[in-house]
Amino acid sequence: MNKPDLKIDINRASVKKSALLMLLLLSSPPAFSEEQTKNQALPKEVTIRELLLIVREKSPRYALASSPIEAAQAEVVAADVLPNPKVSYGRYDQAGGRRNTQFDGPSQQNITVEIPMLLAGQRGARKEAAERQVEVAEANVETEYNRLIRETWRLFAQLLAGQQRVAVLEEANRDLERLHNIIAGKESAGTASRYDVMRITQEVQSLKARLESAHTDNAGVVGELGVLLGFPDWKPQAKGVLAPIGVSADVGTLWLQAEHHNPELESARRETVAADSGLERARRERWPVPSLMLGTAFTDRPYGNATYAGVSVDLPIFDRGQGGMARASAEKHASVLKHELLLASTKQELERAVDVLVSRRKTLSKFEHSVLEPLPMLKQMAEDAYRLGKTGLLELLDSSRSSTDIKLGHLELVVAEIEAELGAMTASGLLAAGSFAEPVFWQEP
C-alpha cells in the first residue's frame, strides 16, 4: 500500500527539480561569443586617432599580418640548435656453430656514438641569416601596416564625409519643407498656383530619396571598414572635422622622409642585408661537417672488451656546395635589383602624388573662395526675390538645388585632397613613421 505513495513523492520531487532547473536556465545570462565580446569593447564613435590605435592593438587583420614575424623567430631557434648525436648498435653471432678467427665466444656486440662537429662556423652563420630574416619579416609587416592605415584612413574620411553629406541633405530638406509651407500659405491666400505646390512637393520627395541613398552609402562604408579591420559586426560612427591633413607638398622634404621611413624601401634594404648573410651561410655550408666517433666492442663467454675512436667526414669531390652558392648569389643579385628599382619607382610615385596633391589644393582653394563663400548671400537673395515676386518658383528651386550641390561638391573636393595627402604620406613613409604633426583632421568637433 505504501509503494504507490512513494512513486508519487518521487515524481513530485522530479517535477520540482525540473522546474528549478528551467528557472535557473531562464534566469542565467546568455553566453556571448568571443567576437561579440570583442565588438562590445569597441567604441560606437571614433576619431581617426582612436581608430588607428584600434588597428594596431585590436585588429585581427593586423594580427594576421604580424604572424610571419613569429615564424621567422622560430627559424632563429631552429638555427641555434646543435645537431643531434647518433648512437648505433650492432651484434655479431657465430655462423653455423663454427669458430672464426675474429673473436672467441658465441657473439660480439658493438656500440658507437657519432657526434657532428660544426667547426667551420655553420651554426653562427645559420643563426645570423635567420635573424636577418626576422628583420625582413618585421619590415614587411610594417609595409602591410602602412597599406592598412591608408585604407582605414581613406574609409574613415569617406564615412565622415558621408555623415556630413547626410547633414547637408537634412538641412536642405528642412529648407524645402519651410519653402513648402510658404508656398502652401500663398496658395491659400490665392497668390500661388496648385502647380507650385505640386512642384515643391515633388522636389521634397526627390531630396528625401537622395537622403535615403546617402544613409545607404554610409552603411556600406561602415561595413567595408568593419570587414577590413576584422570586425564585421562593428558599426562605428566617425567623429571629427572633415578638413585636409596639412601634409607638406615639398618633394625634397618628403623624399628625405621616404629614405628613412618608407617601409618598402626599408624592407628592400633589409632583404639585401639578409642576402649577404645568406651568401655567408652558403660559404660556411660548403665545408663538410666531420663527426667524432667513439665506441666499444665486447664479447661474452669468454668476456673481452675493446674501445674505438675515429673521425668520419664527407669527401667534397662531387658536391662542393655549388648549388647553395649559386642560389645565394642569385638571391643577392635579385635583392640589389629590387632595391634599386624600388628607389626609382618610389621617388617617381612620390613626385606624382605631390603633383596630384598640389593640383587638388589649388582646386579646393579656388572653389572655397569663388563658389562656397558667396553661397549664403546668393541663397538669401533668391528667397527675397521670390517673396517679392521678382522670380518664380523654378528659379527658387534651382537656387536651392544649386546650393545643396555646391555643398556636396565641396565635401567631395575635401575628400579628394585628403586621399591625395594619404598618397603622399604613404610614399614618404609618414603614415608608418607617425612623425607628422597632429593634423586638424584629428580634432574633435
N, C-alpha and C positions, 0 to 999 in steps of 0.2 A: 504493500500500500504506500510505502514511503518513496519508492523509486520514481513514480511519475512526478511527485513534487520536486524531487532532486533534479530531474531533467528540466522542469520549468524554471527553477532557480538558475541553472547553468545557462539556459537560453537567455534569460533576462540579463545576466551578467555579461554575456557576449554582446547583446544589443547595446548595453551601456558602454562597453569598451569601444564598440564600433562607432557609436555616436561621439564619444570623446575624441577618438582618432580623427574623425571627419572634421570636428570643430577645430582641432589643432592644425589640420592641414589648411582649412579655410582661413584661419587667423594668422598663419605664418606668412612672412613677407615673400614675394616672388623672387626667385633666383635670377640674377642678371648675368648675361654672358660677359666675357672679358671685353669684347668690343663695345657693348653697351655701357659698361662701367667707364671705359676709356673716353667714350664720347661725352658722357655726363661730366667728366672733369674738364672738358674744353669749354672756353667761354662762348657766349652767344654773340658777342660783339668783340671785334679785334681791330687793333691798329696794325699797321704794317710791321712795326717793331715787334709786337706780340706775336704776329703771325710767323715772322722769321724765327723767333725763338721756338715756337711750336714745331717748325720744320726741323730744326736742329736737335731738339730734345725729345720729341714725342712721335715724329712722323715715322710710320713703318716703311715708307718709301726710302727715307734717308737711312734707316737701319739696314734695309736690304742692300743699299748701295755701299754701306760700310763693311759688309760681310767679307769682301775679299781681303781686307786687312788681317782678319783672324786666320784665314787660310795661309796668307804669306807668313805670318808669325809662326804658324805650325811648321812651316818648312824650315824656319830657323832652328826650331827644336830638333827636327829630324837631322839637320846638317851637323848639329853639335854632338850627336850620339856616336860613340865609338862602335866599330863593327864587332859583332859577337864572335867569341872564340868557338872553335869546333872541337868536338870530342868524338873520337872514333874508337870502336871496339871490334876486335876480331878474335877468332879461335881456330886453331889448327888441331885436327884429330888424325891419329894413325889410320892409314887406309889398309883394309884387308888384314888387320892384325899383324902386319909385318913391321919390323922396326926400321926406321930411317936413320940416316946419319945426321939429320938436322938437330934432333934433340932426343933425349931419353924420356920415357914416360908416355902415357896414352894421349896427352893433349898439351897444347900451349896456347895461352891467352895473351892478347896484346891490347893495351890501352894507350891512346895517343891524344894529346891536346895540341891544337893548332891555333896560334894567336896571330892575327893580322897586325902588321906594324906599319902605321901611316907615317913613314919617315920623310916624305917629300912635301909635307905641309898641306896635304889634301884636305884635312879636316878644317883648318883655318880658312882655306880658300873657299870651301863649300859654305861655311858659316858667313863669311864676308859677302859672297854672292847672294845668299838668302836674305841677309839684312838689307842689301841694296834693293832687292825686290820688294821688301816691306815698304821702303821709302817710295818706290814706284807706285805701289798699291795705294798708299796714303795720298799721293798726288792725284791719282786717278779718281779717288773718292772726292777730293776737293773739286775736280773738274765736273763730276756729276752733281755735286752740291751747288756749284756755280750755275749750272743749267737749271737745276730745280728751283733755285732762288729766283732766277729771271722769269721762269714760267709762273711761279707763285706770285711774284710782284705784278706781272702783267695781268693775271686774272684778278688780283686784288684791285688794280686800277680800273679794270673793266667793271667790276662789281660796284666800286664806289661811284663810277660814272653812271652806271645803270640806276643806282639808287637816286642820284641827283637828277637823272633823266625822268624818273618817276615823279620827283618833286616838281620839276618844271611842268610836266604834263598835268599834275594835280592843280598847280597854280593856274595854268591855262584853262583847266576845266572850271575852276571857281570863277574866273573872269567871264567865261562864256555863260555860266549859269547866271551871273549878275546881268550880263547883256540880255539874256533870255527874259529875265524879269522886267528889264527896262522896256524891251520890245513888246512883251505881253501887256504891260501897262499902257504903252502907246496905242496898242490895238484896241484896248478897252476905251481909250479916250478918242478913238477914231482917227488918230494921226499915223497909224501904221496898218499895213495890209495883212491879210491872212498869209500871203506868200512869205512875208518877212518872218512870221512866227514859225512857219514850216521850215524855212531855210535855216534859221538859227537852231531849231531843234535837230535838224539833220547834222549840223556842224557839231553840236554837243555829242550826239551819238557816235560820230566819226572819231572824235577825240577820245571818248571812252574806250573805243576799240583799240586805239593806239596805246592807251594806258594799260589795258589788259595785256597787250602784246609786250609792253615793257616789263611788266611783272613776270611774264613767262620767260623772257630773256634773262632776267636776273636769276630766276630759279635754275635755268640751265647753267649759268656761270657758277653759281654756288655748288651745284652738283659736280661740275667739272673740277672745281677746286678741291672738293672733298675726295674725289677719286684720285686726283693727282697726289695728294698727301697720304692716301691710305685710310681716310676716314669717310667712307661712303654715306654714313648716317649723320654726319655733321653738317649743319646748315647755318653757317655763321653769317653775320652782317658786318659789312665794312664800316669802320669808324675812322674819320679823319677828314682833312681838307684836300679836295682834288686840286692839286697845283703841281707845276713842274718841280722836279727834284732839285735842280740847280747845279748840274754837273758842268765842269769846265769844258769848253769846246776847243781848247788848245791842244793840237795834236802832239806837240813836243812834250808837254807835261804828262799827257795821258800815256805816251809811249814809254816814258821813264817809269811810270807806274806799272805798265804791262811787263817790262823787262824784269821787274822784281816780284810782281804779284799775280800775273796771269797764270792760272793753274795748269793750262795746257802746255805753256812753254816750260813751266817747272817740271811737269811730268815728262816732257821730251828730254829735258836736261838730265833728269834722274835716270831715264832709260839709257842714256849714253854712259853715265857712270856705272850703271848696273851691267851694261855690255862689257865695259872694261873689266869689271870683276868676273864676269862670266868667261872672258878670254883668259884671265889669270887662272881661273879654276881649271879650264881646259888644259893649260900648260902643266899644271900640277898633276892632273889626272893622267897625263901621258906616262908618268913614271909608274913602273909596276910596283905592286904592293907585296913586299916579302912577308912571309909567315914564319914565325918561330914555332918549331915543333918539338915537343917534349913527350916522352912516353916510356913505358915499361913493358917487358915481356916476361912471363913466368910460366913454369911448368909444375906439374904435380906428379908424385909417385915415380921418381924422386922429385922433390921441390928444387927449382932453380929460378933465379931472377936476374934480369939484365935491364939496364936503363938505355934510353935512346934520346939523342938530341940532334936536331938538324934544322935546316932552313929550306923553305920552298918559295920559289919566285917564278913568275911568268917570264918567258923569254920574248921580248918585243921584236920579233922577227917580221911578222906579217902585220899585226895590228899595233901600230905605234901611236894611236890616238889621232890619226889623220882626220877621221870623221868629226870628232869633237872639236878639234881646232878649226876645221873648215866651217862648221856650224856656228861657232862663237865668232869667228871673223865676219861671217855674213851678217849675224845679228848686230855686230858693232857697226858695220858699214850702213846697214838699214837705219839704225838709230841716229847716226850722224846725218844722213839724208833727211830723215823725218824732222829733226831739229831745225835744219836749215830751211826746209820747205815751210815749216810751221812759223818760223820767224818772219819769212816774207809774206805768207798769207795773213798772219795776224796783223802785221803792220798795214797791209792793204785793207783788211776788214775794218781796222780802227779808223783809217782815213775815210773810208766810205761811210762808216757810222757817224763820224763827226760832220761830214758834209750834209748828211741827212738831218742831223740834229740842228745845224746852223740854219738850214732851209726851213725846218719846222718852226724854229723860234721866230724867224722873220715873219712867217705866215701868221702865227698866233699873235704876234705883236701888232701887226697891221690890222688884223681882224678885230682885236680888242679896242684899238684906237679909232678905227674908221667905222666899224659896224656896231660893236657892242655898246660903246659909251653913249651914242645918241639914241639908243633904243628906248629908254624910259620916256624921253621927251617926245619922240615920234608917236609912241603909243598914246600918250596923253593928248597930243594934238589930234589924232584920229578920232578919239572918243569925243572930244569937244566939238569937232567938226560935224560928227553925226548928230549930236544933241542939238546943235544949232541948225540942222537941216541943210548944211552945205554939202554933205556927201551922203551916199546911200548905204544900205546895209552891206552890199557886196564889198564896197571899199573898206568898211569897218571890219568885216570878217577876214578880208585879205590882210589887213594890218595885224589882226590878232594872230592869224596863222603864220605870218611872216615873223612876228616877234617870237613865237614858240620855236620855229625852225632855226632862227638865229641862235637862240639859247642852246638848243640841242647841237647845232653845228659847233658852237664854242666848246661844248663838252668833248666832242669828237676830236677837235684840234688839240685840246689839252692832253687827251689820252694818246694821241699820235706823238706828241712831243715826249711824253713820259716813256713810251715804247722806244723812241729814238735814243733817249738818255740811257735806258736799260741796255740797248745795243752797244753804246759807247762804254758803259760801265763793265759789260761782260768782256769786251775785247781788251780793255785796260786792266782787268782783274780787280776792279774796285768792289765788285759785288762780293767776291770771295774774301778779299782782304778786310773789308769793312773799315777802310781808312778814310772814307769821305766824310765831310761834315754832315751833321744831322740835318736832313732836308726839311722844308716846310711840309712836305708830303706826309711826314710822320706826326705832325701836330694834330692834336685833337681839336674838334670844333668848339 
